[in-house]
C-alpha cells in the first residue's frame, strides 16, 4: 500500500531534514524556558516519576508532582479531581504520547532528560514529513508537489518548534494523524468497494491517533461524515464500513483511555476532571469571541506567515495545476474539518499557538501544490525563498542567542537553587508566587504555593512533616528561611 518514494526525492528529503536539524541545533538542550516548554517540563516530570517509582506505582497515569516524603500533597491543599494518595495526575490527554518516550528511556536505560525527549520529537518530525509526501502524492501523482509540500513542512516556524523543543500530546498527535489521513484518503478516493481490510486499517490508524490526543476524535468525525456522504451519493453500502471503522477506532481509544485513567482515580473524579477542563477550554465558556479570533489570527501568523506566497499561487493559478480534483477535496475535508471542529468546540483552547500546528498538513499540502503553478526553476526559487523566510521568522520568535540569556535561564536557575537549598525532609513552599513546571522539573521537588507563613505551618501539620523551607522571590533572586512545626 505504501509505494516507495523515488530515491532522488528521499535523498533531498533527508538532506533537507538534516538542514532543519542544524537550524534548530542552537536551541536544543538549552534551559527549558518559554514558548510552551512548560509542556516539555510537565512530560519530563511524569517520565521521571515512572522511571524512578515505577510505571505500576503510578497506576500507568502521568504523575506531575513528586513522591518523596516531603513532596506528597497534604490534605486541604487542593481538591483537584486528579489527586490520589497525595500525588497529582495529569489526565487531560490519552496516554500514548507519554508511553512511547517512557519506553525509549526504559529500553536505553537512560534517565529522562530534555535533549532525549527533543531528539525523540525530531525523529517523528521526519516520519510526519514522509507521511505528508505520500498524502500529497495521492493528489498529484506526477510532479514535484509532494516533495515541495514536504520541504515546506520541514522549514515553517510551527513544525520547527513544536516538532523539536516543545513536546506534549496535542503536538505529538500530528505524527499519527498524517498516516490516518493517508489511509483514509486512499480508502475514500478509490472507486472500488471498501474492503474489510481497508476499513480495519482505517480503524487502526484512527485508534493510534486518538490514544495520543483528542484531535483523533475530530478526525473520526470527519472520516465518518465523508463516508456517509459517499454512501448517499454513490449508493455504495461498503462505505458504511468506514463509518464503522471511525466509530470503532475512536470508541476503542476512548474506552482504553478511560480504563487507564480509572486505575488512578474513580469515575466521579475522572468526569469532574474533564468537566473542569472543558469549562476552562471550551467555547461555551468564552467571553470576547472577537478578541479570541484576533488571537487565532496572531497564532496563524506566527506559525505559517511565509506560506502566503505558495497559497496565493494556488488561488491564482489553480486551473493550470495538475491535480486529482476529487482527491484534493477529500484531502481538504480530512485535514480541514478536524481543525474547524476544534475551533468550534474548544475556542478558548485554540488560543494556544501550538494548536495552529494541526493546520500544517492542509496548509503545506496546498502550498506545495501552489508552487507547481510556476515553471520548474521558478517553483524551486519560490520554495527556497519561502523556506528561508520560514527559518528567519522561526528565529524571530525563538532567537538562538537566548540560550545563555538570563531572561531565559532564570527558571532553571531558580529550580537549581531550590534543589541545592532544600533538604529531602523539608517541604518546599513558595511565598506569593506559583512556579512554572520548568522550575519544578529542575528542582525535582513538589513546590507548594502559600500566601503567608501561617499557611505553610498549617500544611506542615496536615502532612505530618515538621520541617519546611519557605522561598520568597525578590529582585535579587530567591531568599529563603527554614520553618519548623511545633
C-alpha positions in Angstrom: 0.0 0.0 0.0 2.8 2.4 0.8 4.6 2.8 -2.5 8.3 3.5 -2.3 9.4 7.1 -2.7 11.8 7.9 -5.6 15.4 7.7 -4.4 16.1 11.3 -5.5 13.2 12.6 -3.6 14.2 10.6 -0.5 17.7 11.9 -0.6 16.5 15.5 -1.0 14.1 15.0 1.9 16.8 13.5 4.2 19.3 16.3 3.4 16.6 18.9 4.0 15.8 17.3 7.3 19.4 17.4 8.2 19.5 21.1 7.4 16.4 21.6 9.6 18.3 19.9 12.5 21.1 22.4 12.0 18.6 25.3 12.1 17.3 24.0 15.5 20.6 22.8 16.9 21.4 26.0 18.9 18.1 25.8 20.7 18.2 22.1 21.6 19.1 21.1 25.2 19.1 24.7 26.3 17.4 25.5 29.7 13.7 24.9 29.4 12.0 28.3 29.5 9.3 29.9 27.3 7.1 29.2 24.3 5.3 26.2 25.8 8.5 24.5 27.1 6.5 24.2 30.3 4.7 21.3 28.4 8.1 19.6 27.9 8.8 20.0 31.6 5.5 18.6 32.6 6.1 15.5 30.4 9.6 15.1 31.8 8.3 15.2 35.4 5.8 12.4 34.6 8.6 10.3 32.9 10.9 10.9 35.8 8.3 9.6 38.2 7.6 6.5 36.1 11.4 5.9 35.7 12.2 6.2 39.5 9.0 5.0 41.2 7.8 2.5 38.5 5.0 2.6 36.0 2.8 0.4 38.1 3.3 2.5 41.2 1.6 5.4 39.5 -1.2 3.2 38.0 0.0 4.0 34.5 -1.0 7.6 34.9 1.3 10.7 34.5 2.2 12.0 37.9 3.1 15.7 37.8 4.2 16.1 41.4 7.0 14.2 43.2 6.6 11.5 45.7 9.3 12.0 48.3 8.1 12.1 52.0 8.1 15.9 51.9 6.6 16.1 48.4 3.3 14.4 49.0 0.4 16.8 48.8 -1.2 17.1 52.3 -4.9 17.1 53.0 -6.5 20.5 52.5 -4.0 21.9 49.9 -6.1 21.1 46.9 -9.3 19.3 46.0 -8.3 18.7 42.4 -10.0 15.6 40.9 -6.7 14.3 39.6 -5.4 13.9 43.1 -4.8 10.4 44.6 -2.8 9.5 47.7 -1.1 12.9 47.8 0.0 12.7 44.1 -1.4 14.9 41.4 -2.1 13.2 38.0 -2.3 14.8 34.6 -5.3 13.2 32.7 -6.1 15.8 30.1 -4.9 13.6 27.2 -4.8 9.9 26.3 -1.6 8.1 27.3 0.4 7.1 24.2 2.5 10.3 23.9 3.7 9.5 27.5 4.1 5.8 26.9 6.3 6.0 23.9 9.1 8.2 25.3 8.9 6.2 28.6 9.6 3.0 26.6 12.5 4.7 24.9 14.2 5.8 28.1 13.5 2.4 29.7 14.9 0.4 26.8 18.0 2.6 26.6 18.3 2.6 30.4 18.6 6.4 30.3 17.4 9.0 32.8 14.6 11.1 31.2 16.1 14.3 30.0 15.2 17.2 27.8 17.6 16.5 25.0 16.5 12.9 24.7 12.8 13.9 24.5 13.6 16.6 21.9 15.5 14.1 19.7 12.6 11.7 20.0 10.3 14.5 18.9 12.6 15.4 15.9 12.7 11.8 14.7 8.9 11.9 14.4 9.1 15.2 12.5 10.9 13.2 9.8 8.2 10.5 9.8 5.4 13.1 9.6 7.2 14.7 6.6 7.3 11.4 4.8 3.7 10.8 5.6 2.8 14.2 4.1 4.7 13.4 1.0 2.7 10.2 0.4 -0.6 12.1 1.1 0.1 14.8 -1.4 1.1 12.2 -4.0 -2.4 11.0 -3.9 -3.4 14.4 -5.2 -0.6 14.9 -7.7 0.8 11.6 -9.0 3.3 13.1 -11.4 5.0 16.3 -10.5 7.0 17.9 -7.7 4.1 18.9 -5.4 4.7 16.1 -2.8 8.3 17.0 -2.4 7.6 20.7 -2.3 4.9 20.3 0.4 7.2 18.1 2.5 10.0 20.7 2.3 7.7 23.4 3.3 6.6 21.4 6.4 10.2 20.9 7.4 11.0 24.7 7.4 7.9 26.5 8.6 8.1 28.1 12.1 5.4 25.9 13.8 6.9 22.5 12.8 10.4 23.7 13.5 9.5 24.4 17.1 6.7 22.0 18.0 8.4 19.0 16.5 11.5 20.0 18.4 11.8 21.8 21.7 8.1 21.7 22.8 6.5 18.4 23.4 3.0 17.4 24.5 0.3 15.0 23.4 -1.6 17.6 21.4 1.5 18.4 19.4 2.7 14.8 19.0 -0.6 13.7 17.7 0.3 15.3 14.3 2.7 12.3 13.7 -0.1 9.7 13.8 -2.8 11.9 12.2 -0.9 12.3 8.9 -0.8 8.5 8.5 -4.5 8.3 9.3 -5.1 10.9 6.6 -3.2 8.8 4.1 -5.1 5.6 4.7 -8.4 7.4 4.9 -7.7 9.3 1.7 -6.9 6.2 -0.2 -10.0 4.4 1.1 -12.3 7.3 0.2 -10.7 8.2 -3.1 -11.0 4.7 -4.6 -13.9 3.9 -6.9 -13.9 0.3 -5.8 -15.8 -1.1 -2.9 -14.2 -0.7 0.5 -12.8 -4.0 1.7 -12.9 -5.1 5.3 -9.1 -5.0 5.4 -9.1 -1.3 4.3 -11.7 -0.5 6.9 -9.6 -2.3 9.6 -6.6 -0.3 8.6 -8.5 3.0 8.9 -9.8 1.9 12.3 -6.3 1.1 13.5 -4.8 4.3 12.3 -7.6 6.3 13.9 -7.2 4.3 17.1 -3.5 5.2 17.3 -4.2 8.9 16.6 -7.0 9.1 19.2 -4.9 7.4 22.0 -2.4 10.2 21.6 -4.7 13.1 21.8 -8.3 14.2 21.2 -7.9 15.5 17.7 -8.3 11.9 16.8 -11.9 12.3 17.8 -12.3 15.1 15.3 -10.6 13.0 12.7 -13.0 10.2 13.3 -16.0 12.5 12.9 -14.5 13.8 9.6 -14.0 10.2 8.3 -17.5 9.1 9.3 -19.2 12.2 7.8 -17.4 11.9 4.5 -18.1 8.2 4.3 -21.8 8.8 4.9 -21.9 11.4 2.2 -20.3 9.0 -0.2 -22.7 6.2 0.7 -25.7 8.5 -0.1 -24.1 9.9 -3.3 -22.9 6.5 -4.7 -25.3 4.1 -3.1 -22.3 2.0 -2.1 -23.0 0.2 1.1 -19.4 -0.7 1.6 -18.7 2.9 2.5 -20.6 2.2 5.7 -17.6 0.1 6.7 -15.6 3.3 7.1 -18.3 4.7 9.3 -18.0 1.7 11.5 -14.2 2.0 11.3 -14.4 5.6 12.5 -16.7 4.6 15.4 -14.6 1.6 16.3 -11.3 3.5 16.2 -12.5 6.4 18.3 -14.6 4.2 20.6 -11.8 1.9 21.4 -9.4 4.8 22.1 -11.8 6.5 24.4 -12.5 3.2 26.3 -8.8 2.4 26.6 -8.1 5.9 27.9 -10.9 5.7 30.4 -9.7 2.3 31.6 -6.1 3.6 32.0 -7.1 6.7 34.0 -9.6 4.8 36.1 -6.7 2.9 37.5 -5.6 6.2 39.1 -8.9 7.9 40.0 -12.6 6.9 40.3 -15.3 7.6 37.7 -16.7 10.6 39.5 -13.3 12.2 39.8 -12.5 11.5 36.1 -15.8 13.0 35.0 -15.2 16.0 37.2 -11.7 16.4 35.8 -12.9 16.5 32.2 -15.8 18.7 33.0 -13.4 21.2 34.7 -11.0 21.1 31.7 -13.9 21.7 29.3 -15.2 24.6 31.4 -11.7 26.1 31.2 -11.0 25.4 27.5 -14.4 25.1 25.8 -16.2 27.6 23.5 -19.2 27.7 25.8 -17.2 29.5 28.5 -15.9 32.1 26.1 -16.3 35.8 26.6 -15.0 38.2 24.0 -15.0 35.9 20.9 -13.7 38.8 18.7 -10.6 39.0 20.9 -10.1 35.3 20.6 -10.4 35.4 16.8 -7.7 38.0 16.8 -5.5 35.7 18.9 -6.1 32.9 16.4 -5.0 35.2 13.6 -1.9 36.1 15.5 -1.2 32.4 16.1 -1.5 31.5 12.5 0.7 34.4 11.5 3.4 33.3 13.9 3.1 29.7 12.7 2.5 30.0 8.9 3.0 33.5 7.5 5.7 32.5 5.0 3.1 30.3 3.2 1.2 33.3 1.9 3.2 33.1 -1.4 2.6 29.5 -2.3 -1.1 29.7 -1.2 -1.6 32.8 -3.3 -0.2 30.9 -6.3 -2.7 28.1 -5.7 -5.6 30.5 -5.6 -4.3 32.4 -8.7 -3.4 29.6 -11.0 -5.3 26.6 -9.7 -6.7 25.8 -13.1 -3.3 25.0 -14.6 -2.1 22.8 -11.7 -2.2 19.1 -12.5 -4.2 17.5 -9.6 -6.8 14.8 -9.0 -9.7 17.1 -8.2 -11.6 14.6 -6.1 -8.5 13.7 -4.1 -7.9 17.4 -3.4 -11.3 18.0 -2.0 -11.1 14.8 0.1 -7.7 16.0 1.4 -9.1 19.4 2.3 -12.0 17.8 4.2 -9.9 15.2 6.0 -7.3 17.8 7.2 -9.6 20.8 7.5 -12.7 19.5 9.2 -10.8 18.5 12.4 -9.2 21.9 12.6 -12.6 23.7 12.3 -14.3 21.4 14.8 -11.6 22.1 17.3 -12.1 25.9 16.8 -15.9 25.5 17.2 -15.9 23.4 20.3 -12.6 24.4 22.0 -12.1 28.0 21.0 -10.5 29.0 24.3 -8.0 26.2 23.9 -7.1 27.3 20.4 -5.7 30.4 21.9 -2.5 28.4 22.4 -0.4 28.8 19.3 0.6 25.2 19.2 -2.9 24.3 18.1 -2.1 26.0 14.8 0.3 23.2 14.1 -2.6 21.0 13.2 -3.4 23.1 10.2 0.1 22.4 8.8 -0.9 19.3 6.8 -3.5 21.3 5.0 -1.6 24.5 4.5 1.7 22.9 3.5 -0.1 20.4 1.2 -1.9 23.2 -0.6 1.3 25.3 -0.6 3.2 22.5 -2.3 0.5 22.3 -5.0 0.6 26.1 -5.4 4.3 26.2 -6.1 3.8 23.9 -9.1 1.9 26.6 -10.8 5.4 28.1 -11.7 7.9 26.8 -14.1 10.2 24.2 -12.6 13.1 26.6 -12.0 11.0 29.3 -10.5 9.0 26.9 -8.3 12.3 25.9 -6.6 13.3 29.5 -6.3 9.9 30.3 -4.6 10.4 27.3 -2.4 13.8 28.4 -1.2 12.6 31.9 -0.6 9.6 30.6 1.4 11.7 28.2 3.5 14.3 30.9 4.2 11.5 33.2 5.3 10.2 30.4 7.5 13.6 29.9 9.2 14.0 33.7 9.7 10.5 34.0 11.2 11.2 31.0 13.4 14.3 32.7 14.7 12.3 35.9 15.2 10.0 34.0 17.6 12.8 31.8 19.1 16.1 33.7 18.8 19.0 31.3 19.0 21.0 33.7 21.1 18.6 33.3 24.0 20.4 30.1 25.1 22.6 32.0 27.6 20.3 35.0 28.0 19.3 35.4 31.7 15.8 36.1 30.6 15.5 32.5 29.5 17.7 30.8 32.1 16.1 32.1 35.3 13.6 29.2 35.6 16.4 26.7 35.6 18.5 28.8 38.0 15.5 29.1 40.3 14.9 25.4 40.2 18.5 24.5 40.8 18.7 27.0 43.7 15.7 25.3 45.3 17.2 21.9 44.7 20.5 23.0 46.3 19.0 24.6 49.4 16.0 22.3 50.2 16.7 19.1 52.2 14.9 15.9 51.5 12.9 16.1 54.7 11.8 19.7 54.2 8.5 20.7 52.4 9.2 23.4 49.9 7.0 26.5 50.0 6.9 29.4 47.6 5.5 32.6 49.1 3.1 34.5 46.9 4.2 33.0 43.6 3.4 29.9 41.6 6.5 28.5 39.8 6.1 27.1 36.3 6.6 23.3 35.7 10.1 24.2 34.4 11.2 25.3 37.9 9.7 22.2 39.5 11.5 20.0 36.9 14.9 21.5 37.8 14.1 21.4 41.5 12.9 17.8 41.4 10.5 18.8 44.2 6.8 19.5 44.7 6.5 23.2 45.3 3.6 24.4 47.5 2.4 27.9 46.8 1.3 29.7 50.0 0.3 33.3 50.7 1.8 33.6 54.2 3.9 31.6 56.6 0.9 30.6 58.8 -0.5 28.7 55.8 2.8 26.9 55.4 2.8 25.8 59.0 -0.8 24.6 58.6 0.3 22.4 55.7 3.3 21.1 57.7 0.9 20.0 60.4 -1.5 18.4 57.9 1.3 16.5 56.2 2.8 15.1 59.4 6.2 16.7 58.5 8.0 19.0 60.9 10.4 20.9 58.7 9.9 23.2 55.8 11.7 25.8 53.7 10.0 29.0 52.6 11.2 30.8 49.4 10.5 34.4 48.6 11.1 36.0 45.2 13.0 39.3 45.2 14.6 41.5 42.6 17.9 39.9 43.6 16.6 36.4 43.3 15.3 33.9 45.8 15.7 34.2 49.5 14.6 31.5 52.0 14.0 30.8 55.6 13.5 27.5 57.4 10.4 26.9 59.4 9.5 24.2 61.9 6.1 22.9 63.0 5.9 22.8 66.8 
